[in-house]
Amino acid sequence: MTKVVLVVTSASSLGGHPTGLWIEELAAPYYIFIAAGYDVEIASPAGGPVPLDAGSMGEGFFTDEAKKFMHDGEAFGKLSHSTELAAVDFSGGVDAVFLCGGHGTCVDFVDNPALKAAVEALCAADKVVAAVCHGPTGLPQCRTPDGAPLVEGRTVTGFSDAEEAAVGLQDRVPFLLEARLKEQGGIYESADDWHAKVCVDGKLITGQNPQSSELCAKAVVAALS
């Protein structure tokens, strides 16, 4: 059975700003992967219960998939008892990793040895690495087997600097994601703010914002099939 590991944040605060997982960016991919018949595991840096960004359950953001997930005992059980990321064996049996967003990733996806090792192992094995919105925050620390930045020369996207400014957190994040991806030689592309955008560059798949989570997951399914 094809196995996908969805990686979510364990961080509930970004410099005093309450945050966590943006639930849509987990829920939409989760159901797309389940419908495809995949074995889906949810992992986080700390393991155990995962904090949710209250904003992701606000008016206009709390999608049907997110609502379904919150009332799905099996799905929410996986989120409440997430596997500690360092305990997941990425050396074999995992076909894809999908890094979900939320500003919590700006805390614990950065300089994270377990996440770095997981992404680099899958890349070296020519497996699928996907990330959406702030999920790509976990990519700049990663290198290819020859030591180059993972995103160098690759077409990528992620939460844009304009979107970061729009939500007023540009001074709290450790780095502006768009700028950092460009610094590392990534060929950054984006749509207008809050419009869906997905970049597929071989087995590296990235989505710009919450509006991109469904398309990003469908691109993973296409890559795996």
C-alpha positions in Angstrom: 0.0 0.0 0.0 1.2 3.5 -0.9 2.2 5.4 2.3 2.1 9.1 2.8 3.2 10.9 6.0 1.5 14.2 6.7 3.8 16.4 8.8 2.2 19.1 11.0 3.5 21.5 13.6 3.7 21.1 17.3 4.1 24.8 18.0 1.2 26.8 19.5 2.9 30.2 19.6 5.0 32.3 17.2 6.8 35.0 19.3 3.7 35.3 21.5 1.3 35.2 18.6 -1.1 32.2 19.1 -0.9 29.8 16.2 -0.6 26.1 15.3 -1.7 23.9 12.4 -3.9 25.5 9.7 -6.5 22.7 9.7 -7.6 23.0 6.0 -4.0 22.2 4.9 -4.2 18.9 6.7 -7.9 18.0 6.1 -8.1 18.4 2.4 -5.0 16.4 1.6 -5.9 13.8 4.2 -9.2 13.0 2.5 -7.7 13.0 -1.0 -5.1 10.5 0.1 -7.6 8.3 1.9 -9.8 8.3 -1.2 -6.8 7.2 -3.2 -6.4 4.2 -1.0 -3.2 5.3 0.7 -2.0 4.5 4.2 -1.9 8.0 5.8 0.2 8.7 9.0 0.2 12.1 10.8 3.5 13.1 12.4 4.7 16.1 14.3 8.0 17.2 15.8 6.9 16.6 19.4 4.3 13.8 18.7 1.0 13.7 20.5 -1.8 16.3 20.4 -1.4 19.0 17.7 -2.4 22.7 18.4 -4.8 24.2 15.9 -4.7 27.8 14.7 -8.0 29.3 15.7 -8.0 31.5 12.6 -8.3 28.3 10.5 -11.7 27.6 12.1 -12.9 31.2 11.4 -15.6 32.3 9.0 -14.5 31.8 5.4 -11.6 29.5 6.3 -13.3 26.6 8.0 -13.9 24.5 4.9 -16.2 21.5 4.5 -13.2 19.2 4.6 -11.9 20.8 7.8 -15.3 20.5 9.5 -15.6 16.9 8.4 -12.1 16.2 9.8 -13.0 17.7 13.2 -16.0 15.4 13.5 -14.2 12.3 12.1 -13.2 10.2 15.1 -10.5 8.2 13.3 -9.0 11.2 11.6 -9.0 13.4 14.6 -7.7 10.5 16.7 -4.6 10.4 14.5 -4.2 14.2 15.0 -4.6 13.9 18.7 -2.0 11.1 18.9 0.4 12.2 16.1 3.6 10.1 15.7 6.8 11.8 16.8 8.5 12.7 13.6 11.9 11.3 14.7 10.2 7.9 15.2 9.0 7.5 11.6 11.2 5.3 9.5 11.7 7.2 6.2 14.4 4.8 4.9 11.8 2.5 3.4 8.1 2.1 3.1 7.2 5.8 2.9 6.3 7.0 -0.6 5.7 10.6 0.0 5.9 13.3 2.7 3.5 16.3 2.8 4.4 19.3 4.9 1.3 21.1 6.1 1.2 24.7 7.0 0.2 27.1 9.7 2.5 29.6 11.3 3.6 27.1 13.9 5.9 25.6 11.2 7.9 28.9 11.5 8.9 27.7 14.9 9.5 23.9 14.7 10.1 23.2 11.0 13.2 25.4 11.1 16.5 23.9 12.0 14.7 20.6 12.7 17.1 17.6 12.3 14.4 15.0 12.0 12.5 16.9 9.3 15.7 17.6 7.4 16.7 14.0 7.5 13.2 12.8 6.4 13.0 15.2 3.4 16.6 14.5 2.3 16.1 10.7 2.6 13.0 10.8 0.4 14.7 13.1 -2.1 17.7 10.9 -2.3 15.4 7.9 -2.9 13.5 9.8 -5.7 10.3 9.8 -3.6 7.7 12.6 -3.5 8.3 15.7 -1.2 5.4 18.1 -1.0 4.7 21.2 1.1 1.9 23.8 1.2 1.7 27.4 2.4 4.1 27.6 5.4 5.0 24.0 5.0 7.9 24.9 2.6 9.5 26.6 5.6 11.0 23.2 6.3 12.8 23.1 2.9 15.6 25.7 3.1 17.5 23.6 5.6 17.5 20.6 3.2 20.2 19.7 0.7 20.5 17.4 -2.3 22.9 14.4 -2.1 25.6 16.5 -3.7 25.2 19.3 -1.1 23.3 21.9 -3.1 20.2 23.6 -1.6 17.2 21.3 -2.3 15.3 24.1 -4.0 18.2 25.4 -6.1 17.2 25.6 -9.8 13.7 24.1 -8.9 10.4 25.8 -9.6 8.7 26.3 -6.2 6.1 28.3 -4.4 5.0 28.9 -0.8 3.3 31.7 1.3 4.3 34.9 -0.5 5.9 37.8 1.1 2.9 39.9 0.1 0.6 37.5 1.9 2.8 37.5 5.0 2.6 41.3 5.1 -1.2 41.1 4.6 -1.5 39.0 7.8 0.9 41.3 9.6 3.4 38.6 10.7 6.3 39.6 8.6 8.3 40.7 11.7 7.6 37.6 13.7 8.6 34.9 11.2 12.2 33.7 11.2 12.5 34.6 7.5 10.2 35.6 4.7 9.6 32.3 2.8 9.5 33.7 -0.7 12.7 35.7 -0.2 14.5 32.7 1.4 13.5 30.3 -1.4 14.8 32.9 -4.0 18.0 33.3 -2.0 18.7 29.6 -2.3 18.3 29.7 -6.0 14.7 28.5 -6.2 12.6 29.7 -9.2 9.8 31.1 -7.2 6.3 31.5 -8.7 3.1 32.8 -7.2 -0.5 33.7 -8.0 -2.3 36.7 -6.7 -2.7 36.7 -3.0 -5.1 34.0 -1.7 -5.4 32.4 -5.1 -4.4 28.7 -5.7 -1.0 28.0 -7.1 0.9 24.7 -7.2 4.4 24.1 -8.7 5.4 20.6 -9.7 9.1 20.2 -10.4 9.8 16.4 -10.8 9.0 14.9 -7.4 9.1 18.3 -5.6 5.6 19.7 -5.2 4.7 23.0 -3.5 1.5 25.0 -2.9 1.3 28.7 -2.2 -1.4 29.1 0.4 -4.4 27.5 2.1 -6.3 27.8 -1.2 -3.7 25.5 -2.8 -3.9 22.5 -0.4 -6.4 20.5 -2.5 -4.6 21.0 -5.8 -1.2 20.3 -4.1 -2.5 17.0 -2.8 -4.0 16.0 -6.2 -0.6 16.7 -7.7 0.9 14.3 -5.2 -1.6 11.6 -6.2 -0.7 12.2 -9.9 3.0 11.9 -9.1 2.5 8.7 -7.2 0.4 7.1 -9.9 
